[in-house]
Amino acid sequence: MKLPIYQVDAFTNERFQGNPAAVIPLDDWLDDALLQKIAQENNLSETAFFVHAESGYELRWFTPKDEVDLCGHATMASAHVLYEHLGYEHESISFHTRSGVLEVCKTAQGYSMNFPAAVLEEITAPLSLVGGLKNVEPKQVFTAFDYIVLLENEAQVRALEPDYNTWRNLDLRGVVVTAPGDQVDFVSRCFFPNLSVDEDPVTGSAHCELAPFWAQKLGKNKLSATQASSRGGTILCEVKGERVTLIGSAVDFMKGEIICW
């Protein structure tokens, strides 16, 4: 069996930046164990698989370790493959996922994705979380589906060198550190060591948590954001009630074929 595979750099218009995702279109769903093996072999933060459905596409995302509930950059990469390689011509794409229906459309600004907004709750930081920050003192800590750690400034975010081993057994998906940006509204970095992704280059799903937080803090619904990883990426965010629109660009890196057996 042979399967087409595409690798796309998302949240960037330059190769070797943004977040790389593998995208594999399927005629029908394969066994979950095989999907996981393919994702492990790809060894990217996410491999996306989609199957055509009656009203759009069923979409699933796998890290090298497990299937996840929501992924922004691999959703953008999947839309890019449909528009640029598979002849998709409709105004928007409906992806049916574990997180509900996600709408993506191609605009002059880039791919626009409509995602659910997350509600943050402030907490007292657990010792294991603080230990992973080493000598950096958080201003505040919140939870949604990740731990959200507010730091003083962009320089602290960029300089952070976490202890990943301390965070491998946290009870939430990962740790997102954030601060006001010097040239954008906010910056962040995202760490998911318990998913075998120590640092994710650009994380769309994390901005479903970050955008509502910063919208309330800054008193504005349209925000610009930079994820300050070594690859880097830019996300435009707009908060609309219980939804968040994320806008970014994507560029091809590779097209190939998987030989499964």
N, C-alpha and C positions, 0 to 999 in steps of 0.2 A: 504494500500500500504506500502511495506517495501523496504527500500533502504540500500545498503551496505555503510558504512562510514569507512574511515581510517583517523587516525591522525598521522602526520609525522613531526618530528623535522628536519628542513632543515638548511643547511649551518653549519652542525655539524656532528660528528660521535659519539656523546654522548647524551643519553636521558637527558631531562631537560635543554638542552642548545639549541642554535640556535633559530629558529623561528618556532613555531608550526602552521601547517595548516591542515584544514580538507579537505579531498578529497572525492567526491561523484560521482562515475561513474553512468551515466544514459543511458537507452536505447533510450529515446527520451526526448526532452526538456519539462520540466514542466512549469507551469505558473510562470512568473517572480515574482509575489507577494509571491508565495510559496517558491521559491528559496531564496528570501530575508528573509522570516521568518525563514527558516532553518539556514541561516547564523547568524541571530540575536540570535537564540537559542543556536548555537554553541559558540557564544561570543568569537571567536578567531579573530585575525586581518584579516584573510582571510579564506573563504571557497571556494574551487574550484569545479566546476562541468564540466564534459566533456561528449561528445557524439561522438561515432564513425562516421567519415565522409568518403567520397570516397577516399580522399588522406590524411588521418591522423585523427585528432580529433578536433572538435570544443571545445574550452576551454573558460570558463568565470570565473571571480573572484568577490566575494562579501565580503565586510566588514560587520560588524553588521548594518551599516547604509545605504550602497549604493553599486552599482556595480562600479568597477574601470576599467581603461583602460589598466593597466599593473601591473603585480605582479610577482616578481621573485621567492620568496620562495614557493609559492603555485604552480607555474609551475614546479619547481624542485620536489615538493612533488607528483604532478600528474604523472610525469615521473617515479618516484620511485615506485608508486603503479602499474603502467603498467608493468614495468620490473620485479618487485619482487612478485607481487600478481596476475596479470592478464595474464601472459604468453607471454608478448610482446617480440619478438625475433629479430626484425629488427635492423639495425645499428643505426638508428636515428628515432625520432618521430617528425612529423610536427603538431604543434598546431596552429589552425586557430583562431585568436583572434582579438579584437578591435585594437591591435597594429600591425596587419599583421601576417605573418606566422613566428612562433618562432620554431627553430630547437633545439632539445635536444638529446644528445647522451650520452651513458654511457662509461666512459674511466677509465684508471687505476688511474687517479687523482680524479675521482668523476664524477658527472653529469656536462656536459658541455653544456651551454645554449647560443644560439646566439640571441642577442637582438639588437634593434636599439639604436644607440648612440644619446645623446641629446646635443644640442648646448647651451652653457651658454651665457648670456648677463649680463654685470655688470650694476648695478643700484645704485641709492641712496636709502638706506634702508627706508621703510615707518616707521612712528612712532610706529604703532601697532606691527611691527616686533621687533624693538629695545626694546620696552617696555617689551615684553615677555622674552627678554634675561636678564632682571633685570639689574645688575650692570656690565655685561660683554660687553666690547666694541669690535664689529666686526672689523677685518682688512679690509675685503671687503664683499660685498653682491652681489649675482648673481641670476638670475632667469632662469629656464627652465620650467618643470612642477611643481617644488617645488621652494621655496626660498633656496638658498645655501649660508650658512654663514661661511666664513673662519675665524677661530680663530687662536690664536698665537701658541698653542701647545696642545699636547695630554692631559695634565693635565687639561687645561681649558675645553676641551670637556667632560672629565669624571666627572668634578666637577659641570657642569652646572645643575641648577635646574630651569627650565623655568616656567613662569607663563602661564599655559595652557589656562586659560580663556581668556587671551589677544589674543591668537592665534586661537580661535574657529571660528572666522568669517573672516579669511584671504581669499583672492580671489584665491589663488593657493592651490594645494593639501595639502601641509604641509611645514615643515621647516627641513632642513638637516644642521647640523653643522659638520664641518670637520676641520682637522689640520694635519700637518705632524705627522707620527707615530714614537714612540721611537724604536720599533722593527720591524715595517712593514712600507710600503711606506706611507700609510695614514690611519687615523682613522675617524670614524663618529658616529653620533647618529641621529635618525630620529624621528620626532614628527608629528602626524597627528590628532590633537584634533578635527578638523572639520569633521573627519570620525569616531569619537568615538574611536580612537586609540591614546591615549595620547603619548605613546612611543612604536614604533615598534621594536622588538628585533633585527632582521636582515632583511634588505630591499634590495632585489636584484635590483628592479627597480631604486632605488636611485643611484646605482652604474653605471647605464647607463648615469647618469649626472656626477658623481664623477670621474669615470675612465678617460673619455676624458679630464677633467679639470686637473687632476694630471698627466696624461701622457704628456700633453703639458708643465706643470709647471716643471716636473722633467726630461723631455727629454727622456722618456722611454715608450715603449708600453706595457710591461708586468709589472704588479704591484701586490703587496700583500696588503690586506686591512683587517682591523678588525673593526667590528661594536661594539662599547664599551657600549652596554646596560648591564643590570644586568645579562642577560642570555649569551650574547656574541656570536659571530660567526665570521668565517673566510671566505673570498672570494678571490679567485685568479681572476684577471682581465687581459684581453688582448684587446687592442684597435686596430681594423682593419678598418681604413677608417670610414665609417658611421655605423659600427657595433661594438658591444662590446661582447666579450665572457666572461661569468661568470662561474666559476667552483667551486663546493662545494660538500659536502657529505650530506647524509640524513639517518635518522634512524627511524624505526617504534616506535610508542608509543602505538597505540591502533587500534583495528579492532572491528567494531560493526555493529549494524543494527538500522536504523531509522524507527520508526513506524509513518507514516504520518497520517494515519487514518485507 
